[in-house]
Amino acid sequence: MRYPLLLLLLLLFLPALSMAGALHGRITDENNKGLPFASIYIKETASGTASNEQGSYQLQLSPGTYTLEFKYVGYRARTETVTIGEAPQELNVQLLPEVLNLKEVVVRAADEDPAYAIMRQAIRLRKYHRDEVNAWSARVYMKAVGRMDKVPSKVLGIKMVDVDTGIVYLSESVSELRFKKPDKVHERMISSRVSGQKKGFSFNQASEMDISFYDNLLKVQGLSERGFVSPLANNAFFYYRFEYLGTFQENGRTINKIKVIPRRAHDPVFAGSIYIVDGSWRIHSTDLKLTKAAGIDFVDFIRVRQVYAPVAKEVWMPVSQRFSFEGAGLGFKGSGYVTGVYSNYSVQPAYTTPPRVEEIAPEPAPDATLADARPAKKPKLKVIKPREAAPEAQPQASNDKMFSKEILVVEREANKRDSAYWAAIRPVPLTQEEVTDYHKKDSLEVIKNSRPYQDSLDRVRNKPSFGSFLVGGYTYSNSFQNRYFSFDPLLSLTGGSSILQYNTVEGVVADLRVAYSKRFEDRRRYSIAPAVRYGFSNQKLNARLQLSYLYEPFKNSTISVEGGRYVEQINNLNPISPFVNTVYTLVAGQNYMKLYQRDYGRVNWRSELWNGVSLSGILDYAHRLPLQNTAEYTLRDASGTHFTSNVPVNAELTDATFLPHQALTLALNLSLRPGQEYMSRPDDKINLGSRYPTIALGYRAGINALGGDTRFSTAAIRVSDDMGFGLLGSSRYSLGGGTFFSRDKMYLMDYKHFNGNRTLFAGTYEGFQLLDYYRYSTSHSYLEGHYEHHFNGFVFNKIPLFRRLKWQEVVSLNYLNTRASGNYLELGLGIEHIFKVMRIDFITSFQEGNRARTGLMVGVGF
């Protein structure tokens, strides 16, 4: 027991030893209660830190004299001068509430709250303050904490076996963050710590936390689809009311406190307080909140607190930010926060002189007195532009070589830092609860990763349930060895494979697929997936085997081999799911799915060659055989049911039947995403978005070799992208076309097919909703386009009933042109987020300008 005890004592005393030459203490309010996340700004180093949830703080400083400014939103700032020596010092600071002076502002506009004049000035200078630096760099410390206050025993029938109340996620990180106008960002995470995961890397991202209220619209990933209007936006007066609460003095500056009030309860806006520096009209600090009424998802509210400070002459930057939240749902209730502390700023100012705002006052009203001269109209503001800094005179805050499409890189050794390192570098001390969580979870990590513990959890997880077998599928886990067996559900309602099916070719079908997968610590994995299919009507047994290996996770490089005898749809896009076809065949007497048999072997490979450039290829050899209907059973009156033949109707073929034949086909696909940004982690690469669309090039050919009977070649191109329009919503489009260079010998399965739909259940939303599955499949040139715009509540948010239900509107357009179809167009109006997951569309189709069909589609729309 001697060595574990010595190790424990060492871990306990290392933080104390590392405090030599440090300053620590507690920041309290007028009642001696700790002020959580109060800001401490060091003027000499243009750095900052913050207190923890209990008001405690700590600073590691070199010997010398420093001026410290202690701030907390709603409290009067306090400045202290300290001299740091070799020995640690304690400095406790008490902050008093703001004493607001309502006599500082002279009312100049008739019947208008003074807050509007202040906000008008701040909005006028919004763009200047947003762009006042060409480049900057800083060190950012982040801490993320998530707590569970309530956990249900089961969720959707699944037992919660490894979720407890208390802290469920605790992570710290330190990053070097750089920015250069207009939008270049690079972040290097140099240290990372996750409670209970010594080998894990934090998902903190300082660049995602860098939001600015100087932007018109604030977009926060995962919170809302449409963004939130800033109180300093150009159109802020349309969304907000403002109330002047008074002023206070800080370091010779007058700070105005403005109450921010939404004009309408359900607009995407903030509520709370914003503090504006008089004269320069910049943000001093913020204390603003978003609620569910503003349109946030998943949580009940988010509170944003920011503190700004001068880091260079006439340049203010955030020195601390904190996002706190609470939420409840599905029996869970929890809360958490993410805090960021900025230090070691290096800035490259964009201007040498600040702007000036001149007020052009109109003539006073005739009845105005000398004591109260009120103008007849609101004063006009004129901005005198500042002088831009010469490039050669600007200090280099950032080097262009530092910026690339890699916006975040996590150093390989980031999670190897010891306790002494964290005690020395951590600017915000841990609370006792967080210290306990680290010690407890790090100590239990060995136990939790042990085989007995993992097996005990698996025994609970692996207990089958009726719901999992029926609709969800079942997975048997061996977590310790990272081995998993998965089985398809009896009925898949989401369009995947089902064990139990029905079609007119095979009758009742048993399609059993089992997948075995093995994962490795370096994220490589392989899978073996055998499948057996038996049709009780045609009495045919089919089987196949698929082997897949992900051998380079960083490039998503995968190779797979499969082969056997199986039944597949003639339309290789599989436009109708087995479950939907089963329902329509049995209930409606419609057999839309057309099948054929394949005895085949296939090799499939894909990889990212370079960032934004991916290549995939398929080499397939198959003996293809036709199939006929063998079953006629339906739940409807059998005497009135006449199923169609298993041979599809195609406008380019007088007869689509075919004889058994062989086909050797090659397919190559190249995907290009210019300007693709990405994040690099030691074991993975995460691709992000790009300002440019994705371009996909495809080539497919039937090769007359090794017994192959087909001879054809075709090429295609497709351009697609997502576009955001702020409060107006977001769009997605896809435009493609192709042609056949040769078609000496080919069959219907070799044609270019389209995603059609003839059912009430919506097909893929990047396809057609009223188009026949096979009629316009083509062996000639074609043009296809899809466009969809989600308004994200821009219209319905103004209608009380829809606003309360949180329904959202969507419009769609689908276009097709082939030799046989001519100009085919679909127009759709839809409502999504019904019961949070449902979407309903009303679709009308037109062919050569004439209305063809109409239909109502039900689908999934989150």
Secondary structure, DSSP 4 states (H G I P E B T S, - for coil): -HHHHHHHHHHHHHHHHTTTTEEEEEEE-TTS-B-TT-EEEETTTTEEEE--TTSEEEEE--SEEEEEEEE-TTB--EEEEEEE-SS-EE--EE--B---BTTSS---STT--HHHHHHHHHHHTHHHHHTSEEEEEEEEEEEEEEEEEE--SEETTEE--S--SEEEEEEEEEEEEEEETTTEEEEEEEEEEETT-TT------HHHH---TTSSEE--TTT-SS-EE-TTSTTHHHHEEEEEEEEEEETTEEEEEEEEEESSTTSSB-EEEEEEETTT--EEEEEEEEEGGGT--SSSEEEEEEEEEEEETTEEEEEEEEEEEEEEETTEEEEEEEEEEEEEEEEEESBSS--EEEEEPPPBPTT--SSS--BSSPPEEEEEPPPBPPGGGS--SS-GGG-SSEEEEE-TTGGG--HHHHHHH-SSPPPHHHHHHHHHHHHHHHHHTSHHHHHHHHHHHT---HHIIIII-EEEEEGGGTEEEEE--SS-TTSS--SEEEETTTEEEEEEEEEEEEE-TTS-EEEEEEEEEEETTTTEEEEEEEEEEEEEGGGTEEEEEEEEEEEEESSTT--S-HHHHHHIIIII------EEEEEEEEEEEEEEEETTEEEEEEEEEEEEEE--------SS-GGG--PPPSSPP-TT-S------EEEEEEEEEEEE-TT--EEEETTEEEE---SS-EEEEEEEEE---TT---EEEEEEEEEEEEEE-GGG-EEEEEEEEEEEEEEEE--GGGSBP-----SSB---TTS-SS--SSTT-BSS-EEEEEEEEE-TTTTGGGSHHHHHHT-EEEEEEEEEEETTTEEEEEEEEEEEEETTTEEEEEEEEEETTEEEEEEEEEEE--
